[in-house]
Amino acid sequence: MADSQAKFYQGGIINSNLEKRLVNLENGEILNYDLFVLAVGKGTRLDVVPRAAEYARTFRTL
């Protein structure tokens, strides 16, 4: 991801507007986006999708 224009944000969301593509973060920052990924959980389970362990990359490994 180092050579891409993607940005990673981690934090609490207090409000979102899907029509306007806006997200308000708990630190007061307002983000607008083209693509939005909301990921929750504590671990990446690569065993539930066939061959994911072979082909997928997790944020922890990037």
mmCIF file as Biopython writes it, N, C-alpha, C and O atoms, coordinates in Angstrom:
data_model
#
loop_
_atom_site.group_PDB
_atom_site.id
_atom_site.type_symbol
_atom_site.label_atom_id
_atom_site.label_alt_id
_atom_site.label_comp_id
_atom_site.label_asym_id
_atom_site.label_entity_id
_atom_site.label_seq_id
_atom_site.pdbx_PDB_ins_code
_atom_site.Cartn_x
_atom_site.Cartn_y
_atom_site.Cartn_z
_atom_site.occupancy
_atom_site.B_iso_or_equiv
_atom_site.auth_seq_id
_atom_site.auth_asym_id
_atom_site.pdbx_PDB_model_num
ATOM 1   N N  . MET A ? 1  ? 0.814   -1.198  0.000  1.0 0.0 1  A 1 
ATOM 2   C CA . MET A ? 1  ? 0.000   0.000   0.000  1.0 0.0 1  A 1 
ATOM 3   C C  . MET A ? 1  ? 0.854   1.256   0.000  1.0 0.0 1  A 1 
ATOM 4   O O  . MET A ? 1  ? 0.339   2.357   -0.195 1.0 0.0 1  A 1 
ATOM 5   N N  . ALA A ? 2  ? 2.144   1.104   0.215  1.0 0.0 2  A 1 
ATOM 6   C CA . ALA A ? 2  ? 3.005   2.278   0.290  1.0 0.0 2  A 1 
ATOM 7   C C  . ALA A ? 2  ? 3.005   3.078   -1.008 1.0 0.0 2  A 1 
ATOM 8   O O  . ALA A ? 2  ? 3.177   4.297   -0.979 1.0 0.0 2  A 1 
ATOM 9   N N  . ASP A ? 3  ? 2.817   2.418   -2.139 1.0 0.0 3  A 1 
ATOM 10  C CA . ASP A ? 3  ? 2.834   3.108   -3.426 1.0 0.0 3  A 1 
ATOM 11  C C  . ASP A ? 3  ? 1.445   3.506   -3.914 1.0 0.0 3  A 1 
ATOM 12  O O  . ASP A ? 3  ? 1.298   3.970   -5.044 1.0 0.0 3  A 1 
ATOM 13  N N  . SER A ? 4  ? 0.434   3.331   -3.082 1.0 0.0 4  A 1 
ATOM 14  C CA . SER A ? 4  ? -0.929  3.668   -3.494 1.0 0.0 4  A 1 
ATOM 15  C C  . SER A ? 4  ? -1.372  4.978   -2.838 1.0 0.0 4  A 1 
ATOM 16  O O  . SER A ? 4  ? -0.667  5.538   -1.998 1.0 0.0 4  A 1 
ATOM 17  N N  . GLN A ? 5  ? -2.546  5.451   -3.237 1.0 0.0 5  A 1 
ATOM 18  C CA . GLN A ? 5  ? -3.108  6.650   -2.639 1.0 0.0 5  A 1 
ATOM 19  C C  . GLN A ? 5  ? -4.043  6.311   -1.481 1.0 0.0 5  A 1 
ATOM 20  O O  . GLN A ? 5  ? -4.683  7.202   -0.921 1.0 0.0 5  A 1 
ATOM 21  N N  . ALA A ? 6  ? -4.127  5.034   -1.120 1.0 0.0 6  A 1 
ATOM 22  C CA . ALA A ? 6  ? -5.000  4.611   -0.024 1.0 0.0 6  A 1 
ATOM 23  C C  . ALA A ? 6  ? -4.471  5.149   1.303  1.0 0.0 6  A 1 
ATOM 24  O O  . ALA A ? 6  ? -3.262  5.232   1.517  1.0 0.0 6  A 1 
ATOM 25  N N  . LYS A ? 7  ? -5.393  5.512   2.184  1.0 0.0 7  A 1 
ATOM 26  C CA . LYS A ? 7  ? -5.031  5.985   3.518  1.0 0.0 7  A 1 
ATOM 27  C C  . LYS A ? 7  ? -5.724  5.103   4.534  1.0 0.0 7  A 1 
ATOM 28  O O  . LYS A ? 7  ? -6.871  4.699   4.343  1.0 0.0 7  A 1 
ATOM 29  N N  . PHE A ? 8  ? -5.031  4.809   5.603  1.0 0.0 8  A 1 
ATOM 30  C CA . PHE A ? 8  ? -5.560  3.971   6.675  1.0 0.0 8  A 1 
ATOM 31  C C  . PHE A ? 8  ? -5.895  4.845   7.863  1.0 0.0 8  A 1 
ATOM 32  O O  . PHE A ? 8  ? -5.058  5.623   8.322  1.0 0.0 8  A 1 
ATOM 33  N N  . TYR A ? 9  ? -7.123  4.723   8.369  1.0 0.0 9  A 1 
ATOM 34  C CA . TYR A ? 9  ? -7.559  5.427   9.576  1.0 0.0 9  A 1 
ATOM 35  C C  . TYR A ? 9  ? -8.064  4.393   10.564 1.0 0.0 9  A 1 
ATOM 36  O O  . TYR A ? 9  ? -8.749  3.442   10.189 1.0 0.0 9  A 1 
ATOM 37  N N  . GLN A ? 10 ? -7.728  4.581   11.802 1.0 0.0 10 A 1 
ATOM 38  C CA . GLN A ? 10 ? -8.242  3.715   12.858 1.0 0.0 10 A 1 
ATOM 39  C C  . GLN A ? 10 ? -8.828  4.595   13.942 1.0 0.0 10 A 1 
ATOM 40  O O  . GLN A ? 10 ? -8.152  5.479   14.469 1.0 0.0 10 A 1 
ATOM 41  N N  . GLY A ? 11 ? -10.091 4.351   14.277 1.0 0.0 11 A 1 
ATOM 42  C CA . GLY A ? 11 ? -10.721 5.159   15.300 1.0 0.0 11 A 1 
ATOM 43  C C  . GLY A ? 11 ? -12.205 4.907   15.355 1.0 0.0 11 A 1 
ATOM 44  O O  . GLY A ? 11 ? -12.754 4.145   14.559 1.0 0.0 11 A 1 
ATOM 45  N N  . GLY A ? 12 ? -12.843 5.549   16.299 1.0 0.0 12 A 1 
ATOM 46  C CA . GLY A ? 12 ? -14.275 5.387   16.467 1.0 0.0 12 A 1 
ATOM 47  C C  . GLY A ? 12 ? -15.057 6.295   15.543 1.0 0.0 12 A 1 
ATOM 48  O O  . GLY A ? 12 ? -14.704 7.458   15.343 1.0 0.0 12 A 1 
ATOM 49  N N  . ILE A ? 13 ? -16.120 5.752   14.986 1.0 0.0 13 A 1 
ATOM 50  C CA . ILE A ? 13 ? -17.005 6.520   14.117 1.0 0.0 13 A 1 
ATOM 51  C C  . ILE A ? 13 ? -18.202 6.971   14.943 1.0 0.0 13 A 1 
ATOM 52  O O  . ILE A ? 13 ? -18.846 6.165   15.615 1.0 0.0 13 A 1 
ATOM 53  N N  . ILE A ? 14 ? -18.495 8.275   14.886 1.0 0.0 14 A 1 
ATOM 54  C CA . ILE A ? 14 ? -19.656 8.764   15.636 1.0 0.0 14 A 1 
ATOM 55  C C  . ILE A ? 14 ? -20.863 8.999   14.734 1.0 0.0 14 A 1 
ATOM 56  O O  . ILE A ? 14 ? -21.998 9.046   15.207 1.0 0.0 14 A 1 
ATOM 57  N N  . ASN A ? 15 ? -20.612 9.146   13.418 1.0 0.0 15 A 1 
ATOM 58  C CA . ASN A ? 15 ? -21.702 9.386   12.486 1.0 0.0 15 A 1 
ATOM 59  C C  . ASN A ? 15 ? -21.216 9.082   11.076 1.0 0.0 15 A 1 
ATOM 60  O O  . ASN A ? 15 ? -20.030 9.217   10.775 1.0 0.0 15 A 1 
ATOM 61  N N  . SER A ? 16 ? -22.140 8.672   10.215 1.0 0.0 16 A 1 
ATOM 62  C CA . SER A ? 16 ? -21.791 8.465   8.814  1.0 0.0 16 A 1 
ATOM 63  C C  . SER A ? 16 ? -22.964 8.862   7.933  1.0 0.0 16 A 1 
ATOM 64  O O  . SER A ? 16 ? -24.123 8.748   8.331  1.0 0.0 16 A 1 
ATOM 65  N N  . ASN A ? 17 ? -22.650 9.325   6.744  1.0 0.0 17 A 1 
ATOM 66  C CA . ASN A ? 17 ? -23.653 9.670   5.753  1.0 0.0 17 A 1 
ATOM 67  C C  . ASN A ? 17 ? -23.269 8.953   4.466  1.0 0.0 17 A 1 
ATOM 68  O O  . ASN A ? 17 ? -22.384 9.401   3.737  1.0 0.0 17 A 1 
ATOM 69  N N  . LEU A ? 18 ? -23.942 7.835   4.189  1.0 0.0 18 A 1 
ATOM 70  C CA . LEU A ? 18 ? -23.594 7.013   3.041  1.0 0.0 18 A 1 
ATOM 71  C C  . LEU A ? 18 ? -23.902 7.703   1.719  1.0 0.0 18 A 1 
ATOM 72  O O  . LEU A ? 18 ? -23.176 7.514   0.743  1.0 0.0 18 A 1 
ATOM 73  N N  . GLU A ? 19 ? -24.965 8.500   1.671  1.0 0.0 19 A 1 
ATOM 74  C CA . GLU A ? 19 ? -25.313 9.208   0.437  1.0 0.0 19 A 1 
ATOM 75  C C  . GLU A ? 19 ? -24.267 10.254  0.061  1.0 0.0 19 A 1 
ATOM 76  O O  . GLU A ? 19 ? -23.927 10.410  -1.112 1.0 0.0 19 A 1 
ATOM 77  N N  . LYS A ? 20 ? -23.766 10.963  1.059  1.0 0.0 20 A 1 
ATOM 78  C CA . LYS A ? 20 ? -22.752 11.995  0.809  1.0 0.0 20 A 1 
ATOM 79  C C  . LYS A ? 20 ? -21.336 11.456  0.918  1.0 0.0 20 A 1 
ATOM 80  O O  . LYS A ? 20 ? -20.373 12.171  0.642  1.0 0.0 20 A 1 
ATOM 81  N N  . ARG A ? 21 ? -21.207 10.190  1.322  1.0 0.0 21 A 1 
ATOM 82  C CA . ARG A ? 21 ? -19.899 9.530   1.497  1.0 0.0 21 A 1 
ATOM 83  C C  . ARG A ? 21 ? -19.018 10.277  2.489  1.0 0.0 21 A 1 
ATOM 84  O O  . ARG A ? 21 ? -17.869 10.610  2.199  1.0 0.0 21 A 1 
ATOM 85  N N  . LEU A ? 22 ? -19.584 10.535  3.672  1.0 0.0 22 A 1 
ATOM 86  C CA . LEU A ? 22 ? -18.870 11.218  4.743  1.0 0.0 22 A 1 
ATOM 87  C C  . LEU A ? 22 ? -18.887 10.369  6.003  1.0 0.0 22 A 1 
ATOM 88  O O  . LEU A ? 22 ? -19.861 9.671   6.287  1.0 0.0 22 A 1 
ATOM 89  N N  . VAL A ? 23 ? -17.803 10.437  6.749  1.0 0.0 23 A 1 
ATOM 90  C CA . VAL A ? 23 ? -17.695 9.747   8.038  1.0 0.0 23 A 1 
ATOM 91  C C  . VAL A ? 23 ? -17.137 10.731  9.049  1.0 0.0 23 A 1 
ATOM 92  O O  . VAL A ? 23 ? -16.121 11.376  8.792  1.0 0.0 23 A 1 
ATOM 93  N N  . ASN A ? 24 ? -17.792 10.853  10.199 1.0 0.0 24 A 1 
ATOM 94  C CA . ASN A ? 24 ? -17.309 11.691  11.293 1.0 0.0 24 A 1 
ATOM 95  C C  . ASN A ? 24 ? -16.616 10.794  12.313 1.0 0.0 24 A 1 
ATOM 96  O O  . ASN A ? 24 ? -17.218 9.851   12.826 1.0 0.0 24 A 1 
ATOM 97  N N  . LEU A ? 25 ? -15.360 11.086  12.604 1.0 0.0 25 A 1 
ATOM 98  C CA . LEU A ? 25 ? -14.607 10.314  13.585 1.0 0.0 25 A 1 
ATOM 99  C C  . LEU A ? 25 ? -14.701 10.968  14.961 1.0 0.0 25 A 1 
ATOM 100 O O  . LEU A ? 25 ? -14.989 12.160  15.075 1.0 0.0 25 A 1 
ATOM 101 N N  . GLU A ? 26 ? -14.458 10.179  15.998 1.0 0.0 26 A 1 
ATOM 102 C CA . GLU A ? 26 ? -14.569 10.684  17.357 1.0 0.0 26 A 1 
ATOM 103 C C  . GLU A ? 26 ? -13.536 11.757  17.685 1.0 0.0 26 A 1 
ATOM 104 O O  . GLU A ? 26 ? -13.709 12.507  18.645 1.0 0.0 26 A 1 
ATOM 105 N N  . ASN A ? 27 ? -12.459 11.839  16.896 1.0 0.0 27 A 1 
ATOM 106 C CA . ASN A ? 27 ? -11.455 12.880  17.140 1.0 0.0 27 A 1 
ATOM 107 C C  . ASN A ? 27 ? -11.822 14.203  16.464 1.0 0.0 27 A 1 
ATOM 108 O O  . ASN A ? 27 ? -11.035 15.150  16.493 1.0 0.0 27 A 1 
ATOM 109 N N  . GLY A ? 28 ? -13.044 14.277  15.839 1.0 0.0 28 A 1 
ATOM 110 C CA . GLY A ? 28 ? -13.506 15.494  15.203 1.0 0.0 28 A 1 
ATOM 111 C C  . GLY A ? 28 ? -13.223 15.564  13.718 1.0 0.0 28 A 1 
ATOM 112 O O  . GLY A ? 28 ? -13.737 16.447  13.031 1.0 0.0 28 A 1 
ATOM 113 N N  . GLU A ? 29 ? -12.423 14.658  13.218 1.0 0.0 29 A 1 
ATOM 114 C CA . GLU A ? 29 ? -12.086 14.651  11.798 1.0 0.0 29 A 1 
ATOM 115 C C  . GLU A ? 29 ? -13.280 14.177  10.969 1.0 0.0 29 A 1 
ATOM 116 O O  . GLU A ? 29 ? -13.999 13.262  11.372 1.0 0.0 29 A 1 
ATOM 117 N N  . ILE A ? 30 ? -13.485 14.805  9.811  1.0 0.0 30 A 1 
ATOM 118 C CA . ILE A ? 30 ? -14.533 14.410  8.882  1.0 0.0 30 A 1 
ATOM 119 C C  . ILE A ? 30 ? -13.856 13.909  7.606  1.0 0.0 30 A 1 
ATOM 120 O O  . ILE A ? 30 ? -13.062 14.617  6.987  1.0 0.0 30 A 1 
ATOM 121 N N  . LEU A ? 31 ? -14.183 12.689  7.233  1.0 0.0 31 A 1 
ATOM 122 C CA . LEU A ? 31 ? -13.563 12.081  6.062  1.0 0.0 31 A 1 
ATOM 123 C C  . LEU A ? 31 ? -14.581 11.949  4.947  1.0 0.0 31 A 1 
ATOM 124 O O  . LEU A ? 31 ? -15.727 11.570  5.186  1.0 0.0 31 A 1 
ATOM 125 N N  . ASN A ? 32 ? -14.163 12.264  3.725  1.0 0.0 32 A 1 
ATOM 126 C CA . ASN A ? 32 ? -14.966 11.895  2.572  1.0 0.0 32 A 1 
ATOM 127 C C  . ASN A ? 32 ? -14.205 10.785  1.846  1.0 0.0 32 A 1 
ATOM 128 O O  . ASN A ? 32 ? -12.978 10.717  1.915  1.0 0.0 32 A 1 
ATOM 129 N N  . TYR A ? 33 ? -14.933 9.931   1.161  1.0 0.0 33 A 1 
ATOM 130 C CA . TYR A ? 33 ? -14.298 8.731   0.618  1.0 0.0 33 A 1 
ATOM 131 C C  . TYR A ? 33 ? -14.892 8.324   -0.712 1.0 0.0 33 A 1 
ATOM 132 O O  . TYR A ? 33 ? -16.020 8.684   -1.048 1.0 0.0 33 A 1 
ATOM 133 N N  . ASP A ? 34 ? -14.107 7.562   -1.465 1.0 0.0 34 A 1 
ATOM 134 C CA . ASP A ? 34 ? -14.577 6.896   -2.677 1.0 0.0 34 A 1 
ATOM 135 C C  . ASP A ? 34 ? -14.999 5.477   -2.330 1.0 0.0 34 A 1 
ATOM 136 O O  . ASP A ? 34 ? -16.070 5.021   -2.732 1.0 0.0 34 A 1 
ATOM 137 N N  . LEU A ? 35 ? -14.155 4.786   -1.585 1.0 0.0 35 A 1 
ATOM 138 C CA . LEU A ? 35 ? -14.430 3.433   -1.106 1.0 0.0 35 A 1 
ATOM 139 C C  . LEU A ? 35 ? -14.226 3.407   0.394  1.0 0.0 35 A 1 
ATOM 140 O O  . LEU A ? 35 ? -13.270 3.989   0.905  1.0 0.0 35 A 1 
ATOM 141 N N  . PHE A ? 36 ? -15.103 2.748   1.088  1.0 0.0 36 A 1 
ATOM 142 C CA . PHE A ? 36 ? -15.054 2.719   2.550  1.0 0.0 36 A 1 
ATOM 143 C C  . PHE A ? 36 ? -15.077 1.278   3.014  1.0 0.0 36 A 1 
ATOM 144 O O  . PHE A ? 36 ? -15.958 0.510   2.626  1.0 0.0 36 A 1 
ATOM 145 N N  . VAL A ? 37 ? -14.110 0.906   3.845  1.0 0.0 37 A 1 
ATOM 146 C CA . VAL A ? 37 ? -14.054 -0.441  4.413  1.0 0.0 37 A 1 
ATOM 147 C C  . VAL A ? 37 ? -14.185 -0.306  5.919  1.0 0.0 37 A 1 
ATOM 148 O O  . VAL A ? 37 ? -13.362 0.341   6.566  1.0 0.0 37 A 1 
ATOM 149 N N  . LEU A ? 38 ? -15.207 -0.908  6.468  1.0 0.0 38 A 1 
ATOM 150 C CA . LEU A ? 38 ? -15.404 -0.937  7.907  1.0 0.0 38 A 1 
ATOM 151 C C  . LEU A ? 38 ? -15.075 -2.349  8.357  1.0 0.0 38 A 1 
ATOM 152 O O  . LEU A ? 38 ? -15.783 -3.296  8.013  1.0 0.0 38 A 1 
ATOM 153 N N  . ALA A ? 39 ? -14.013 -2.490  9.118  1.0 0.0 39 A 1 
ATOM 154 C CA . ALA A ? 39 ? -13.569 -3.808  9.548  1.0 0.0 39 A 1 
ATOM 155 C C  . ALA A ? 39 ? -13.573 -3.861  11.070 1.0 0.0 39 A 1 
ATOM 156 O O  . ALA A ? 39 ? -12.999 -2.992  11.726 1.0 0.0 39 A 1 
ATOM 157 N N  . VAL A ? 40 ? -14.205 -4.853  11.618 1.0 0.0 40 A 1 
ATOM 158 C CA . VAL A ? 40 ? -14.236 -5.043  13.061 1.0 0.0 40 A 1 
ATOM 159 C C  . VAL A ? 40 ? -13.734 -6.441  13.389 1.0 0.0 40 A 1 
ATOM 160 O O  . VAL A ? 40 ? -13.755 -7.337  12.545 1.0 0.0 40 A 1 
ATOM 161 N N  . GLY A ? 41 ? -13.295 -6.609  14.594 1.0 0.0 41 A 1 
ATOM 162 C CA . GLY A ? 41 ? -12.819 -7.915  15.015 1.0 0.0 41 A 1 
ATOM 163 C C  . GLY A ? 41 ? -11.399 -7.844  15.520 1.0 0.0 41 A 1 
ATOM 164 O O  . GLY A ? 41 ? -10.746 -6.802  15.464 1.0 0.0 41 A 1 
ATOM 165 N N  . LYS A ? 42 ? -10.943 -8.963  16.009 1.0 0.0 42 A 1 
ATOM 166 C CA . LYS A ? 42 ? -9.599  -8.967  16.581 1.0 0.0 42 A 1 
ATOM 167 C C  . LYS A ? 42 ? -8.619  -9.840  15.834 1.0 0.0 42 A 1 
ATOM 168 O O  . LYS A ? 42 ? -7.417  -9.776  16.093 1.0 0.0 42 A 1 
ATOM 169 N N  . GLY A ? 43 ? -9.098  -10.650 14.917 1.0 0.0 43 A 1 
ATOM 170 C CA . GLY A ? 43 ? -8.186  -11.525 14.202 1.0 0.0 43 A 1 
ATOM 171 C C  . GLY A ? 43 ? -8.649  -11.773 12.782 1.0 0.0 43 A 1 
ATOM 172 O O  . GLY A ? 43 ? -9.829  -11.633 12.461 1.0 0.0 43 A 1 
ATOM 173 N N  . THR A ? 44 ? -7.712  -12.139 11.951 1.0 0.0 44 A 1 
ATOM 174 C CA . THR A ? 44 ? -8.018  -12.435 10.562 1.0 0.0 44 A 1 
ATOM 175 C C  . THR A ? 44 ? -8.072  -13.941 10.385 1.0 0.0 44 A 1 
ATOM 176 O O  . THR A ? 44 ? -7.070  -14.636 10.557 1.0 0.0 44 A 1 
ATOM 177 N N  . ARG A ? 45 ? -9.252  -14.437 10.040 1.0 0.0 45 A 1 
ATOM 178 C CA . ARG A ? 45 ? -9.426  -15.874 9.849  1.0 0.0 45 A 1 
ATOM 179 C C  . ARG A ? 45 ? -9.324  -16.195 8.364  1.0 0.0 45 A 1 
ATOM 180 O O  . ARG A ? 45 ? -10.275 -16.010 7.604  1.0 0.0 45 A 1 
ATOM 181 N N  . LEU A ? 46 ? -8.176  -16.668 7.978  1.0 0.0 46 A 1 
ATOM 182 C CA . LEU A ? 46 ? -7.959  -17.005 6.579  1.0 0.0 46 A 1 
ATOM 183 C C  . LEU A ? 46 ? -8.395  -18.428 6.253  1.0 0.0 46 A 1 
ATOM 184 O O  . LEU A ? 46 ? -8.321  -18.849 5.098  1.0 0.0 46 A 1 
ATOM 185 N N  . ASP A ? 47 ? -8.844  -19.163 7.247  1.0 0.0 47 A 1 
ATOM 186 C CA . ASP A ? 47 ? -9.224  -20.558 7.024  1.0 0.0 47 A 1 
ATOM 187 C C  . ASP A ? 47 ? -10.671 -20.719 6.566  1.0 0.0 47 A 1 
ATOM 188 O O  . ASP A ? 47 ? -11.064 -21.827 6.202  1.0 0.0 47 A 1 
ATOM 189 N N  . VAL A ? 48 ? -11.468 -19.672 6.568  1.0 0.0 48 A 1 
ATOM 190 C CA . VAL A ? 48 ? -12.878 -19.812 6.221  1.0 0.0 48 A 1 
ATOM 191 C C  . VAL A ? 48 ? -13.148 -19.642 4.726  1.0 0.0 48 A 1 
ATOM 192 O O  . VAL A ? 48 ? -14.223 -20.008 4.250  1.0 0.0 48 A 1 
ATOM 193 N N  . VAL A ? 49 ? -12.203 -19.101 3.994  1.0 0.0 49 A 1 
ATOM 194 C CA . VAL A ? 49 ? -12.336 -18.953 2.548  1.0 0.0 49 A 1 
ATOM 195 C C  . VAL A ? 49 ? -11.261 -19.817 1.890  1.0 0.0 49 A 1 
ATOM 196 O O  . VAL A ? 49 ? -10.075 -19.665 2.185  1.0 0.0 49 A 1 
ATOM 197 N N  . PRO A ? 50 ? -11.665 -20.712 1.013  1.0 0.0 50 A 1 
ATOM 198 C CA . PRO A ? 50 ? -10.684 -21.576 0.371  1.0 0.0 50 A 1 
ATOM 199 C C  . PRO A ? 50 ? -9.558  -20.784 -0.301 1.0 0.0 50 A 1 
ATOM 200 O O  . PRO A ? 50 ? -9.812  -19.852 -1.065 1.0 0.0 50 A 1 
ATOM 201 N N  . ARG A ? 51 ? -8.346  -21.157 -0.013 1.0 0.0 51 A 1 
ATOM 202 C CA . ARG A ? 51 ? -7.108  -20.597 -0.574 1.0 0.0 51 A 1 
ATOM 203 C C  . ARG A ? 51 ? -6.819  -19.154 -0.156 1.0 0.0 51 A 1 
ATOM 204 O O  . ARG A ? 51 ? -5.895  -18.538 -0.688 1.0 0.0 51 A 1 
ATOM 205 N N  . ALA A ? 52 ? -7.579  -18.612 0.768  1.0 0.0 52 A 1 
ATOM 206 C CA . ALA A ? 52 ? -7.326  -17.244 1.230  1.0 0.0 52 A 1 
ATOM 207 C C  . ALA A ? 52 ? -5.956  -17.140 1.884  1.0 0.0 52 A 1 
ATOM 208 O O  . ALA A ? 52 ? -5.259  -16.142 1.701  1.0 0.0 52 A 1 
ATOM 209 N N  . ALA A ? 53 ? -5.570  -18.140 2.630  1.0 0.0 53 A 1 
ATOM 210 C CA . ALA A ? 53 ? -4.259  -18.110 3.288  1.0 0.0 53 A 1 
ATOM 211 C C  . ALA A ? 53 ? -3.130  -18.032 2.262  1.0 0.0 53 A 1 
ATOM 212 O O  . ALA A ? 53 ? -2.059  -17.492 2.537  1.0 0.0 53 A 1 
ATOM 213 N N  . GLU A ? 54 ? -3.385  -18.573 1.095  1.0 0.0 54 A 1 
ATOM 214 C CA . GLU A ? 54 ? -2.371  -18.576 0.043  1.0 0.0 54 A 1 
ATOM 215 C C  . GLU A ? 54 ? -2.310  -17.246 -0.710 1.0 0.0 54 A 1 
ATOM 216 O O  . GLU A ? 54 ? -1.234  -16.821 -1.131 1.0 0.0 54 A 1 
ATOM 217 N N  . TYR A ? 55 ? -3.462  -16.585 -0.881 1.0 0.0 55 A 1 
ATOM 218 C CA . TYR A ? 55 ? -3.528  -15.404 -1.741 1.0 0.0 55 A 1 
ATOM 219 C C  . TYR A ? 55 ? -3.840  -14.084 -1.048 1.0 0.0 55 A 1 
ATOM 220 O O  . TYR A ? 55 ? -3.521  -13.027 -1.592 1.0 0.0 55 A 1 
ATOM 221 N N  . ALA A ? 56 ? -4.446  -14.106 0.122  1.0 0.0 56 A 1 
ATOM 222 C CA . ALA A ? 56 ? -4.868  -12.866 0.785  1.0 0.0 56 A 1 
ATOM 223 C C  . ALA A ? 56 ? -3.716  -12.228 1.543  1.0 0.0 56 A 1 
ATOM 224 O O  . ALA A ? 56 ? -2.778  -12.902 1.968  1.0 0.0 56 A 1 
ATOM 225 N N  . ARG A ? 57 ? -3.807  -10.918 1.702  1.0 0.0 57 A 1 
ATOM 226 C CA . ARG A ? 57 ? -2.848  -10.179 2.518  1.0 0.0 57 A 1 
ATOM 227 C C  . ARG A ? 57 ? -3.648  -9.417  3.562  1.0 0.0 57 A 1 
ATOM 228 O O  . ARG A ? 57 ? -4.648  -8.777  3.236  1.0 0.0 57 A 1 
ATOM 229 N N  . THR A ? 58 ? -3.224  -9.480  4.784  1.0 0.0 58 A 1 
ATOM 230 C CA . THR A ? 58 ? -3.916  -8.785  5.867  1.0 0.0 58 A 1 
ATOM 231 C C  . THR A ? 58 ? -3.196  -7.467  6.164  1.0 0.0 58 A 1 
ATOM 232 O O  . THR A ? 58 ? -2.052  -7.265  5.757  1.0 0.0 58 A 1 
ATOM 233 N N  . PHE A ? 59 ? -3.887  -6.576  6.878  1.0 0.0 59 A 1 
ATOM 234 C CA . PHE A ? 59 ? -3.240  -5.305  7.244  1.0 0.0 59 A 1 
ATOM 235 C C  . PHE A ? 59 ? -2.027  -5.545  8.115  1.0 0.0 59 A 1 
ATOM 236 O O  . PHE A ? 59 ? -1.068  -4.774  8.075  1.0 0.0 59 A 1 
ATOM 237 N N  . ARG A ? 60 ? -2.061  -6.602  8.897  1.0 0.0 60 A 1 
ATOM 238 C CA . ARG A ? 60 ? -0.916  -6.886  9.772  1.0 0.0 60 A 1 
ATOM 239 C C  . ARG A ? 60 ? 0.327   -7.283  8.994  1.0 0.0 60 A 1 
ATOM 240 O O  . ARG A ? 60 ? 1.442   -7.164  9.503  1.0 0.0 60 A 1 
ATOM 241 N N  . THR A ? 61 ? 0.146   -7.762  7.746  1.0 0.0 61 A 1 
ATOM 242 C CA . THR A ? 61 ? 1.298   -8.203  6.965  1.0 0.0 61 A 1 
ATOM 243 C C  . THR A ? 61 ? 1.739   -7.198  5.924  1.0 0.0 61 A 1 
ATOM 244 O O  . THR A ? 61 ? 2.780   -7.398  5.298  1.0 0.0 61 A 1 
ATOM 245 N N  . LEU A ? 62 ? 0.993   -6.122  5.709  1.0 0.0 62 A 1 
ATOM 246 C CA . LEU A ? 62 ? 1.364   -5.145  4.680  1.0 0.0 62 A 1 
ATOM 247 C C  . LEU A ? 62 ? 2.496   -4.255  5.141  1.0 0.0 62 A 1 
ATOM 248 O O  . LEU A ? 62 ? 2.933   -3.376  4.396  1.0 0.0 62 A 1 
#
